[in-house]
Every structure is written in structure tokens, then in C-alpha cells.
């Protein structure tokens, strides 16, 4: 049995706790004598690709170790792997005797910006069809319109697909209506077609929201839907027969209403809908909008409303809102509520009776706001209710009441004293954005750092942060010394984003420093030896903007120590954004 060096090292070095030791029989003499429980405990210390390399034996599927790691070859996430690991997976997909056909596939561009397209272009068309034909679950994260164009070609082969999750990349290009139209058409193919009868769950996170219309074909098998629609009129269309058997629905509305007429009353059409969540992105909903939605879902058991910056004071009047819910939703048992209203005139806050609410007032020199929310807040880990808006930003002054800091995973740090709160308050934070140096050891869970402004790093007083895997520097570096300082402070970074000076000489010098090697025989990189992906804006004064990926690959090979690497690296340049994958 082949075993990677990483696997052997971890197995040799790993010390089991006392509970695990009790499960090891005294006559254990080799790896195969370990129980499945202990074997899977070891696997958690490895990269998934190493688990496959060590224990995946498709030519002998009857072996116990092969069967024990079934989750590793039936559920594949193509992310966080090196170029060599990626090529190994491709070989498994193309293995003719016993091809790799997972039930669940996750493709993401988060770490490597062009990974989805490269994956789809590296595999023969017939094999892709076979892969999609076998899938039960497909997730596309940070995908572009080009990615969806390619995936859409194969949607007719996804006959067993039950779960589909699409997260669209947020960039400025999405503001152009032709791009939005492309996304809409792709979503229509998946959502409203008779070619995917097994699909039951769909999640579409599209920044601008999709536009719906009555001529779309209803999907009778959908049970769970979580999407962003453009306006409330698109929600009306969705509720009025497009998903007649839906049981749970989460809707976000991206913009204010375009049409001015009132939607006519319709008979109940979502009779199986028991959980409904409406997330308002500050589009000024009024109480009549809510009253026009509720008749579609008479059997609702749980309702969640997150309404931000509403001009309608009736949302503050508990008795009226409760009477509305009692009228349209007689089966309602749980009501999770949060609402923000800017106080213009003196209004009376009507107390809620059935649903206890918390009221917080916020005031600045221009406005006074009221924020009403139900407790507990958040009600669970899936609660998507929002904080109030003041001057277009989140107002965290209510944190003493709702303890929002306990649920934040991304924290803005502007003062050194706030770094301590990562241990005392923000216990779930995994990412921080900051414009200051970091003079303390960060908690292990902090894996991503984003620097927004130039910082002063003293190379003699650097605090090494061994757990940071993703580093983003949003300002232009001024000299190559900054690269060295960042590399010493964050030595184990796998995903790196930097901006180099526009000066030609400094631009080239930064590239040469970043990819310099200290051992030409073994091609060991001087900085960030664990690096998988690097991104930057690839241009300087006088550089030809029409360079192809092959031209840039040649430029890097000619001008940097990348020529000494024994492993292949891939490049992709789109809209002057260069991505390099090792």
C-alpha cells in the first residue's frame, strides 16, 4: 500500500489522548489493526488529498481501509490543493478501469480564482457528463458568469442532482445588466425546467438578484429554496405557483420596487410552506408589502422578518403587526423579528403581547432610530437577521443587548486595544481587516488577514502568526523589504494577494523577490514555501495589456526563479488580474 510522507509522519508523531488509547488493543501491530474510529481520527490531521493517496484503492474496493474512507471519495471539495494534488485528482477522474465518480462535488474559486474553469476544461466532455450524471450534490462558490455558461451546458445530465448551491462572485461587472441577464438565464435552466426532476434544494447567492416572470415552468419537486430576487414583484411571481410544493424558503430582496401597481390578491399557492424568511436589504418595505405576501402561505409555522431602514412606523406597532399575523397565519408558532425605523415624528411604540420584543434606541446628531428585535438574537446558528442601519452602515451599539460580536466571523480592527477582544469577545471570528500592525499572537482560529493601509512593521519585533493561511494586502507595496517582513510574520500562508508598485523596475524586483529560491538544486522557495495561489494586478507603465497566459508564463519563467521549480505552475490573467497556481 502506498503511503505519502505526510501520512507516515503524522501517524508516527501523533500522540493519542487517553480516551483514544483505551480503544487500541494490545495486540495492534500495524496500521490495518486500528479500528475505523481511530483511522478516521488520524485522517482528520491530513489533507483530504493525502487520505486518498494513502488509502484509496479503487482496484480493490473490498479492502477495509478503502471502504472506511468512503466520505473522502464520495464527497470531493476541489479547493486548497496544490497543482500536483489537482493533477492526481484528474488522474482519478480519468481512470478507465474504475473511474472516480463522487456523489458530492464542491468547486470553488475562493483560493484559486480560475479553478472551476480549469477543472472543466481539463476533463474530457464524456467524462464530465458521466460525473454530473452521478452527482447528488453540486456546489459552486465564487463562480463567474463564464463558469455558469460552461456548467449550464451539462444541466440536462444532472438527472440525480438533489442539492444545488451557487454563489456568484461579487465584482463591479455585475452592475451591468447584460451580465445579470446571463446569470438569470443559467438559474432558469436549473430552477425551472423539467430536465432536473430530482432537484429538491437550491441556493443561489447572486448580488443583484434574479428577475422572474409567470411564463417560467413551475418546479413541483423543490422543497427548499434560498435565493436573492431583484424586487418584491419577483417574490410575488415566485410565490404564485412557480414552487407549489416548497416547504422552506429564504428570500433576500436586492433593490426597491420598480413597478408601481399593487399585486392583486391570489388564492393560497404554497400550502406546504412551513418556514419563511424575508431579508430586506434596506429597500424600504412597508406593512402592505408584508400583508400581500402572507396569504400565499396560510400553513406557515415559522416566520422570520429582517426589515432594515423601513419608513413605515406600523412595523413598530406591536398590536397591529400581531393582529396581521394572527389573521393570515393561524398556525404560526415562532416569529423571529428585527426591524429598524428612523424616527421622524413622535410615534408610540406599541408593545408586543404574544411575541416578546426588545427595543433599542440609537441617536446621532442628525437622526434618531429605533431597533426592535425578538430574543434570543440570533435564535440559532442559521439566523440571518441583520443589524440596524445608521448612515448606511451597521451600528454595533446594540451589541451589549444582542451580543452580535459572539456571532461575527469577520471583524474590523482599527486600534491595538481591539486585538485583545479577539480572545474575549469575538470568539467566532476567523478573519480580520485592519490598518495597524499586529503586536500580539493571534488566536489559532484567525486564518485570514486583510490589510487596507500601509503599516509599519519592525523586522526586529515581528510576532510570528503561524495559523494565518490567507493574506490580502490591498495597498501597493513600496519596496521588496515589505515582502520579506510579511513572509516572516505569516510564514504558512497558502493564499496570497499583493499589489506591486507601478514602476517597472520595482514591479519586476517584487516578482523576483517573491519567487526567489535559496536552493537551486532542490528549488526551495525563500518565502512562503506552502504557497498554493498568488494573485496580483499585472501591469506597469509600458507593459503590453494584450499578453496571453502563455506570454505571461514565459515572462515569469524568464524573469524570476520560477524557472527552477520542478513542479508545473499555472497562470491566468483576466482584466489585468493575474493568478498563479502552484
C-alpha positions as CSV (number, residue, x, y, z in Angstrom):
1,X,0.0,0.0,0.0
2,X,1.4,3.4,-0.9
3,X,1.6,6.0,1.8
4,X,2.6,9.7,1.5
5,X,5.4,11.0,3.6
6,X,2.9,13.4,5.3
7,X,0.7,10.5,6.3
8,X,3.6,8.4,7.7
9,X,5.0,11.4,9.6
10,X,1.7,12.2,11.3
11,X,1.0,8.6,12.1
12,X,4.4,8.2,13.7
13,X,4.3,11.5,15.6
14,X,0.7,11.7,16.6
15,X,0.0,11.2,20.3
16,X,-3.4,9.9,21.1
17,X,-5.2,11.2,24.1
18,X,-6.1,8.9,27.0
19,X,-9.6,8.2,25.6
20,X,-8.2,7.1,22.2
21,X,-5.6,4.9,23.8
22,X,-8.3,2.9,25.6
23,X,-9.6,1.8,22.2
24,X,-6.3,0.4,21.0
25,X,-6.0,-3.3,21.6
26,X,-2.7,-4.5,23.0
27,X,-2.1,-6.8,20.0
28,X,-2.2,-3.9,17.5
29,X,0.9,-4.4,15.4
30,X,0.3,-2.4,12.2
31,X,-2.0,0.2,10.7
32,X,-4.7,-2.2,9.4
33,X,-5.2,-3.4,13.0
34,X,-6.5,0.0,14.0
35,X,-10.3,0.5,14.4
36,X,-12.1,2.6,11.8
37,X,-12.7,5.2,14.5
38,X,-9.0,5.7,15.2
39,X,-8.2,5.6,11.5
40,X,-10.6,8.4,10.8
41,X,-9.2,10.3,13.7
42,X,-5.8,10.2,12.0
43,X,-7.3,11.2,8.7
44,X,-8.6,14.5,10.3
45,X,-5.0,15.5,10.7
46,X,-4.3,15.0,7.0
47,X,-5.2,16.9,3.8
48,X,-8.0,15.1,2.0
49,X,-5.8,14.5,-1.0
50,X,-3.3,12.7,1.3
51,X,-6.0,10.5,2.6
52,X,-6.9,9.4,-0.9
53,X,-3.3,9.0,-1.9
54,X,-2.7,6.7,1.1
55,X,-5.8,4.6,1.4
56,X,-7.9,4.9,-1.9
57,X,-7.6,1.6,-3.8
58,X,-10.4,1.5,-6.4
59,X,-8.9,-1.6,-8.0
60,X,-9.6,-3.4,-4.6
61,X,-12.8,-1.8,-3.3
62,X,-13.3,-4.7,-0.9
63,X,-10.4,-3.6,1.3
64,X,-11.5,-2.3,4.7
65,X,-9.3,0.8,4.6
66,X,-10.7,1.8,1.2
67,X,-14.3,1.4,2.5
68,X,-13.6,3.2,5.7
69,X,-12.6,6.5,3.9
70,X,-15.7,6.4,1.6
71,X,-16.5,10.0,2.6
72,X,-13.2,11.2,1.1
73,X,-14.0,9.8,-2.4
74,X,-17.8,10.3,-2.4
75,X,-17.6,13.9,-1.3
76,X,-15.0,16.0,-3.1
77,X,-14.1,19.6,-2.5
78,X,-11.7,20.9,-5.1
79,X,-10.1,23.6,-3.1
80,X,-6.9,24.2,-1.2
81,X,-4.9,21.6,-3.2
82,X,-1.6,22.2,-5.0
83,X,-1.2,21.8,-8.7
84,X,0.2,18.3,-8.2
85,X,-2.7,17.3,-6.0
86,X,-5.1,18.6,-8.6
87,X,-3.4,16.5,-11.3
88,X,-3.7,13.5,-9.1
89,X,-7.4,14.0,-8.8
90,X,-7.7,14.4,-12.5
91,X,-6.0,11.1,-13.0
92,X,-8.6,9.5,-10.7
93,X,-11.4,11.1,-12.7
94,X,-9.9,9.7,-15.9
95,X,-9.1,6.3,-14.5
96,X,-10.7,4.0,-17.1
97,X,-11.0,0.8,-15.0
98,X,-12.7,2.2,-12.0
99,X,-13.4,6.0,-12.6
100,X,-13.7,8.5,-9.8
101,X,-17.4,9.4,-9.5
102,X,-18.3,11.3,-6.3
103,X,-21.8,11.9,-5.1
104,X,-21.0,15.4,-3.8
105,X,-18.7,17.9,-5.6
106,X,-17.7,21.4,-4.4
107,X,-15.9,23.6,-6.9
108,X,-14.6,27.0,-5.6
109,X,-12.7,29.9,-7.0
110,X,-12.1,31.4,-3.5
111,X,-8.5,30.2,-3.1
112,X,-7.6,29.8,-6.8
113,X,-9.6,32.3,-8.9
114,X,-9.8,30.3,-12.2
115,X,-10.0,26.8,-10.7
116,X,-13.6,26.0,-11.9
117,X,-12.8,26.8,-15.5
118,X,-9.6,24.9,-15.4
119,X,-11.3,21.8,-13.9
120,X,-14.0,21.8,-16.6
121,X,-11.5,22.3,-19.4
122,X,-9.1,19.6,-18.2
123,X,-11.5,16.7,-18.4
124,X,-13.0,15.1,-21.5
125,X,-16.6,16.1,-22.3
126,X,-17.8,12.5,-22.0
127,X,-16.2,12.1,-18.5
128,X,-17.8,15.4,-17.3
129,X,-21.2,14.2,-18.5
130,X,-20.6,10.9,-16.5
131,X,-19.5,12.9,-13.4
132,X,-22.6,15.1,-13.5
133,X,-24.8,12.2,-14.2
134,X,-23.7,10.6,-10.9
135,X,-23.9,13.7,-8.8
136,X,-26.4,14.2,-6.0
137,X,-25.0,17.5,-4.7
138,X,-23.2,20.3,-6.6
139,X,-21.8,23.5,-5.0
140,X,-20.2,26.3,-7.0
141,X,-18.5,29.0,-4.9
142,X,-17.4,32.4,-6.1
143,X,-18.2,31.4,-9.7
144,X,-18.2,33.8,-12.6
145,X,-20.6,34.1,-15.5
146,X,-18.2,32.1,-17.7
147,X,-18.3,29.3,-15.1
148,X,-22.0,29.1,-15.2
149,X,-22.0,29.2,-19.0
150,X,-20.0,26.0,-19.0
151,X,-21.9,24.3,-16.3
152,X,-25.2,25.1,-17.9
153,X,-24.2,23.0,-21.0
154,X,-24.4,19.9,-18.8
155,X,-27.5,20.6,-16.8
156,X,-29.5,18.0,-18.7
157,X,-27.2,15.3,-17.5
158,X,-27.8,16.1,-13.8
159,X,-30.7,13.7,-13.6
160,X,-29.8,12.6,-10.0
161,X,-29.0,16.0,-8.6
162,X,-30.9,16.8,-5.4
163,X,-28.9,19.8,-4.0
164,X,-27.5,22.8,-5.9
165,X,-25.7,25.8,-4.4
166,X,-24.4,28.6,-6.5
167,X,-22.5,31.6,-5.0
168,X,-21.8,34.3,-7.6
169,X,-18.7,36.3,-7.5
170,X,-19.2,39.9,-6.3
171,X,-17.4,42.3,-8.7
172,X,-18.2,45.6,-10.3
173,X,-19.1,43.9,-13.6
174,X,-22.3,42.5,-12.0
175,X,-23.7,46.1,-12.1
176,X,-24.0,45.8,-15.9
177,X,-27.4,44.5,-16.9
178,X,-26.1,42.1,-19.6
179,X,-24.1,40.2,-17.0
180,X,-27.0,39.9,-14.7
181,X,-29.1,38.6,-17.6
182,X,-26.6,35.9,-18.1
183,X,-26.8,34.7,-14.5
184,X,-30.6,34.8,-14.7
185,X,-30.7,32.5,-17.7
186,X,-28.4,30.0,-16.1
187,X,-30.6,30.0,-12.9
188,X,-33.7,29.5,-15.0
189,X,-32.2,26.4,-16.5
190,X,-31.6,24.9,-13.1
191,X,-34.7,26.1,-11.3
192,X,-37.5,26.0,-13.8
193,X,-37.1,23.0,-16.1
194,X,-38.5,19.5,-16.4
195,X,-35.0,18.1,-17.1
196,X,-34.0,18.1,-13.4
197,X,-36.9,16.3,-11.6
198,X,-34.8,15.1,-8.6
199,X,-33.7,18.6,-7.6
200,X,-35.1,19.4,-4.1
201,X,-32.8,22.1,-2.7
202,X,-31.4,25.1,-4.4
203,X,-29.4,28.0,-3.0
204,X,-28.5,30.9,-5.3
205,X,-26.5,33.9,-3.8
206,X,-26.5,36.4,-6.6
207,X,-25.6,40.0,-5.6
208,X,-28.1,41.7,-7.9
209,X,-31.0,39.2,-7.6
210,X,-32.7,37.4,-10.4
211,X,-35.8,38.5,-12.3
212,X,-38.7,36.1,-12.5
213,X,-41.8,36.0,-14.8
214,X,-45.0,34.0,-15.0
215,X,-44.1,32.1,-18.2
216,X,-41.4,30.1,-16.4
217,X,-42.2,26.4,-15.9
218,X,-43.1,25.6,-12.3
219,X,-40.8,23.2,-10.4
220,X,-43.0,20.9,-8.4
221,X,-40.3,18.9,-6.6
222,X,-38.4,21.8,-5.0
223,X,-38.7,21.6,-1.2
224,X,-36.1,24.2,-0.1
225,X,-35.2,27.4,-1.8
226,X,-32.8,30.1,-0.7
227,X,-32.3,32.8,-3.4
228,X,-32.0,36.6,-3.9
229,X,-34.6,38.1,-6.1
230,X,-34.4,41.6,-7.7
231,X,-37.6,43.2,-6.3
232,X,-40.7,42.2,-4.3
233,X,-42.6,41.8,-7.5
234,X,-40.3,38.9,-8.4
235,X,-41.2,37.4,-5.0
236,X,-44.9,37.6,-5.9
237,X,-44.2,35.7,-9.1
238,X,-42.3,33.1,-7.2
239,X,-45.0,32.5,-4.6
240,X,-47.8,32.5,-7.2
241,X,-47.2,28.9,-8.4
242,X,-43.6,28.6,-9.5
243,X,-42.6,26.4,-6.5
244,X,-46.0,25.0,-5.4
245,X,-44.6,22.3,-3.1
246,X,-41.8,24.3,-1.4
247,X,-41.5,23.7,2.4
248,X,-38.8,26.1,3.4
249,X,-38.0,29.4,1.7
250,X,-35.3,32.1,2.4
251,X,-35.7,35.2,0.2
252,X,-33.5,38.3,0.0
253,X,-34.7,41.3,-2.0
254,X,-31.8,43.3,-3.6
255,X,-33.5,46.5,-4.7
256,X,-36.5,48.8,-4.4
257,X,-39.7,48.1,-6.3
258,X,-39.7,49.0,-10.0
259,X,-43.4,48.6,-10.7
260,X,-46.0,50.8,-9.0
261,X,-49.2,48.8,-9.1
262,X,-50.5,46.7,-6.2
263,X,-50.3,42.9,-6.7
264,X,-53.9,41.5,-6.8
265,X,-55.0,39.0,-4.2
266,X,-54.4,35.4,-5.1
267,X,-55.6,32.1,-3.6
268,X,-53.1,30.4,-1.3
269,X,-50.5,28.6,-3.5
270,X,-47.7,27.5,-1.1
271,X,-49.8,25.2,1.1
272,X,-46.8,23.1,2.2
273,X,-44.6,26.1,3.1
274,X,-44.0,26.0,6.9
275,X,-40.8,28.2,7.2
276,X,-40.4,31.5,5.5
277,X,-37.6,34.1,5.9
278,X,-37.6,37.5,4.3
279,X,-34.4,39.6,4.3
280,X,-34.7,43.2,3.3
281,X,-31.5,45.0,2.1
282,X,-32.8,48.4,3.1
283,X,-35.3,48.7,0.3
284,X,-38.0,50.5,2.3
285,X,-40.7,47.8,2.6
286,X,-44.0,48.9,4.1
287,X,-46.6,46.9,6.0
288,X,-48.8,46.4,2.9
289,X,-46.0,44.5,1.3
290,X,-45.9,42.0,4.1
291,X,-49.7,41.8,4.2
292,X,-49.7,41.0,0.4
293,X,-47.2,38.1,0.9
294,X,-48.7,36.3,3.9
295,X,-51.9,35.0,2.1
296,X,-49.7,32.8,-0.1
297,X,-48.6,30.7,2.9
298,X,-51.5,30.0,5.2
299,X,-49.9,27.0,6.9
300,X,-46.7,28.8,8.0
301,X,-45.3,27.6,11.3
302,X,-42.1,29.8,11.5
303,X,-41.7,33.3,10.1
304,X,-38.5,35.4,10.1
305,X,-38.6,39.1,9.1
306,X,-35.4,41.2,8.9
307,X,-36.5,44.7,7.8
308,X,-34.0,47.4,7.7
309,X,-34.5,51.2,7.4
310,X,-38.2,51.0,6.8
311,X,-40.1,54.3,6.5
312,X,-43.4,52.7,7.8
313,X,-44.0,53.3,11.5
314,X,-46.6,50.5,11.6
315,X,-43.7,48.0,12.0
316,X,-43.2,49.5,15.4
317,X,-46.8,48.9,16.4
318,X,-46.9,45.5,18.1
319,X,-50.7,45.1,18.4
320,X,-51.3,45.8,14.7
321,X,-48.5,43.6,13.5
322,X,-49.6,40.7,15.8
323,X,-53.2,41.0,14.6
324,X,-52.0,40.8,11.0
325,X,-50.0,37.7,11.7
326,X,-53.0,36.1,13.6
327,X,-55.3,36.9,10.6
328,X,-53.1,35.3,7.9
329,X,-51.1,32.8,9.7
330,X,-53.2,30.9,12.2
331,X,-50.6,28.1,12.6
332,X,-47.7,30.3,13.4
333,X,-45.6,29.2,16.4
334,X,-42.4,31.1,16.0
335,X,-41.8,34.7,14.9
336,X,-38.2,35.9,14.6
337,X,-38.2,39.6,14.1
338,X,-35.8,42.5,13.6
339,X,-36.7,46.0,12.3
340,X,-35.0,49.4,12.1
341,X,-37.0,52.6,11.7
342,X,-35.8,56.2,11.6
343,X,-37.9,58.3,13.9
344,X,-39.2,61.5,12.2
345,X,-42.3,62.3,14.2
346,X,-43.1,61.3,17.7
347,X,-44.6,57.9,17.4
348,X,-45.8,55.5,20.1
349,X,-44.0,52.1,20.2
350,X,-46.8,49.6,20.6
351,X,-45.9,46.7,22.9
352,X,-46.0,43.2,21.5
353,X,-48.0,40.8,23.6
354,X,-47.6,37.3,22.1
355,X,-44.1,37.8,20.8
356,X,-41.8,39.4,23.4
357,X,-39.6,42.1,21.8
358,X,-36.5,44.1,22.8
359,X,-36.4,47.8,21.9
360,X,-33.1,49.8,21.5
361,X,-32.9,53.5,20.5
362,X,-29.9,54.9,18.7
363,X,-29.2,58.6,18.2
364,X,-26.7,60.7,16.4
365,X,-26.6,64.4,15.6
366,X,-29.0,64.1,12.6
367,X,-31.3,61.2,13.3
368,X,-32.9,59.0,15.9
369,X,-33.5,55.3,15.2
370,X,-35.5,52.6,16.9
371,X,-34.4,49.0,16.6
372,X,-36.9,46.2,17.6
373,X,-35.9,42.6,17.7
374,X,-37.1,39.3,19.2
375,X,-35.0,37.3,21.6
376,X,-33.0,35.2,21.5
377,X,-31.0,37.0,18.9
378,X,-29.6,35.2,17.0
379,X,-32.1,32.4,17.6
380,X,-29.7,29.8,16.2
381,X,-26.6,29.5,14.0
382,X,-28.7,29.8,10.9
383,X,-30.4,33.0,11.9
384,X,-29.8,35.6,9.1
385,X,-31.4,38.6,10.7
386,X,-29.4,41.8,10.3
387,X,-28.1,44.6,12.5
388,X,-29.8,48.0,12.1
389,X,-28.5,50.6,9.6
390,X,-27.3,54.0,10.6
391,X,-25.9,56.2,7.8
392,X,-25.7,53.2,5.5
393,X,-23.5,51.2,7.9
394,X,-24.1,48.6,10.6
395,X,-24.5,50.2,14.0
396,X,-22.9,47.9,16.6
397,X,-24.0,50.0,19.5
398,X,-26.7,47.4,20.2
399,X,-24.1,44.7,20.8
400,X,-24.5,44.9,24.6
401,X,-28.1,43.7,24.2
402,X,-27.9,41.3,21.2
403,X,-24.3,40.1,21.7
404,X,-23.7,40.2,17.9
405,X,-20.0,40.1,18.5
406,X,-20.3,36.4,19.5
407,X,-21.5,35.6,16.0
408,X,-19.3,37.7,13.8
409,X,-16.8,35.8,11.7
410,X,-15.1,38.9,10.2
411,X,-14.0,41.8,12.4
412,X,-12.7,45.3,11.6
413,X,-9.7,46.2,13.8
414,X,-8.6,49.9,14.0
415,X,-7.0,50.1,17.4
416,X,-4.4,47.9,19.1
417,X,-6.6,47.6,22.1
418,X,-9.3,45.9,20.0
419,X,-7.0,43.0,19.2
420,X,-7.4,41.7,22.7
421,X,-11.2,41.5,22.1
422,X,-10.5,38.7,19.6
423,X,-10.0,36.4,22.6
424,X,-12.6,38.0,25.0
425,X,-15.5,39.0,22.7
426,X,-15.2,37.9,19.1
427,X,-14.8,34.2,19.8
428,X,-16.0,33.0,16.4
429,X,-14.0,35.5,14.3
430,X,-11.9,33.8,11.6
431,X,-11.0,36.9,9.5
432,X,-9.8,40.4,10.4
433,X,-9.5,43.6,8.4
434,X,-7.1,46.1,9.8
435,X,-4.8,49.1,9.1
436,X,-2.5,48.6,12.1
437,X,0.4,46.3,12.8
438,X,-0.3,43.2,15.0
439,X,1.9,43.1,18.1
440,X,0.3,40.1,19.7
441,X,-0.1,36.4,18.9
442,X,-3.5,35.9,17.3
443,X,-5.9,33.1,18.3
444,X,-5.5,29.9,16.3
445,X,-8.8,30.3,14.5
446,X,-7.8,33.6,12.8
447,X,-6.9,32.3,9.4
448,X,-7.3,35.4,7.1
449,X,-5.8,38.9,7.5
450,X,-6.7,41.8,5.2
451,X,-4.5,45.0,5.4
452,X,-6.2,48.1,4.0
453,X,-3.5,50.7,4.5
454,X,0.4,50.8,4.7
455,X,1.6,49.6,8.1
456,X,5.0,49.9,9.8
457,X,6.5,46.5,10.5
458,X,9.7,46.4,12.5
459,X,11.6,43.4,11.3
460,X,13.3,43.0,14.7
461,X,10.0,42.8,16.6
462,X,7.8,40.7,14.4
463,X,5.3,38.4,16.1
464,X,5.0,35.3,14.0
465,X,1.4,34.3,13.2
466,X,1.7,30.6,12.4
467,X,-2.0,29.9,11.8
468,X,-2.8,32.6,9.1
469,X,-3.4,30.9,5.8
470,X,-4.8,33.7,3.7
471,X,-3.1,37.2,3.5
472,X,-4.5,40.1,1.5
473,X,-2.7,43.4,1.2
474,X,-4.9,45.9,-0.5
475,X,-2.4,48.8,-0.9
476,X,0.6,49.0,-3.2
477,X,3.9,47.9,-1.7
478,X,6.7,50.4,-1.8
479,X,9.7,48.1,-1.7
480,X,10.7,44.5,-1.6
481,X,11.5,44.6,2.1
482,X,7.8,44.5,2.8
483,X,7.6,41.1,1.2
484,X,10.3,39.8,3.5
485,X,8.6,41.2,6.6
486,X,5.2,39.8,5.7
487,X,6.7,36.4,4.9
488,X,8.4,36.3,8.3
489,X,5.3,37.3,10.1
490,X,3.0,35.0,8.2
491,X,5.2,32.0,7.1
492,X,2.5,29.5,6.5
493,X,0.3,31.4,4.1
494,X,-1.3,29.3,1.3
495,X,-3.3,32.1,-0.4
496,X,-1.6,35.4,-1.1
497,X,-2.8,38.7,-2.6
498,X,-0.4,41.6,-3.1
499,X,-0.2,44.8,-5.2
500,X,3.2,45.7,-6.5
501,X,4.5,49.2,-7.4
502,X,3.6,50.5,-10.9
503,X,7.3,51.4,-11.5
504,X,8.7,48.8,-14.0
505,X,11.9,48.1,-12.0
506,X,10.3,47.8,-8.6
507,X,7.5,45.7,-10.2
508,X,9.9,43.2,-11.6
509,X,12.0,43.3,-8.4
510,X,9.0,42.4,-6.3
511,X,8.3,39.4,-8.5
512,X,11.9,38.3,-8.3
513,X,11.9,38.6,-4.6
514,X,8.6,36.9,-4.0
515,X,9.6,33.8,-6.1
516,X,13.3,33.7,-5.2
517,X,14.8,30.4,-4.2
518,X,17.7,29.7,-1.8
519,X,18.5,26.2,-3.1
520,X,18.8,25.9,-6.8
521,X,19.2,22.1,-6.7
522,X,16.0,21.4,-4.8
523,X,14.2,24.6,-5.9
524,X,13.2,25.6,-2.3
525,X,11.5,28.9,-2.3
526,X,12.8,31.6,0.0
527,X,9.4,32.8,1.1
528,X,6.1,31.1,1.6
529,X,7.0,27.5,0.8
530,X,3.4,26.4,1.4
531,X,2.0,28.8,-1.1
532,X,-0.7,27.4,-3.4
533,X,-2.1,30.5,-5.0
534,X,-0.9,34.1,-5.6
535,X,-2.9,37.0,-7.1
536,X,-1.9,40.5,-8.1
537,X,-2.7,43.2,-10.6
538,X,-0.4,42.5,-13.5
539,X,0.6,45.8,-15.1
540,X,3.1,48.6,-15.0
541,X,3.8,51.6,-17.3
542,X,4.7,50.3,-20.8
543,X,3.5,46.7,-20.3
544,X,1.6,45.3,-23.2
545,X,-2.0,44.8,-22.0
546,X,-2.7,42.1,-24.6
547,X,-0.4,39.5,-23.3
548,X,-1.8,35.9,-23.3
549,X,-1.5,33.5,-20.4
550,X,1.3,31.8,-22.3
551,X,3.1,35.1,-22.7
552,X,2.9,35.8,-19.0
553,X,4.0,32.3,-18.2
554,X,7.1,32.8,-20.4
555,X,7.7,36.3,-18.8
556,X,7.7,34.8,-15.3
557,X,9.9,31.9,-16.3
558,X,12.4,34.3,-18.0
559,X,12.5,36.9,-15.2
560,X,12.1,35.0,-12.0
561,X,13.4,31.9,-10.2
562,X,10.2,30.1,-11.1
563,X,12.3,28.6,-13.9
564,X,14.0,26.4,-11.2
565,X,10.7,24.9,-9.9
566,X,10.4,21.2,-10.7
567,X,6.6,21.3,-10.4
568,X,4.4,22.9,-13.0
569,X,2.7,26.2,-12.3
570,X,-0.4,27.6,-14.0
571,X,-1.2,31.2,-14.8
572,X,-4.4,33.0,-15.7
573,X,-4.8,36.7,-16.4
574,X,-8.2,38.3,-16.8
575,X,-8.9,42.0,-16.7
576,X,-5.3,42.6,-15.6
577,X,-5.7,40.3,-12.5
578,X,-3.0,37.7,-12.6
579,X,-3.5,34.4,-10.7
580,X,-0.7,31.9,-10.3
581,X,-1.3,28.4,-9.0
582,X,1.4,26.1,-7.8
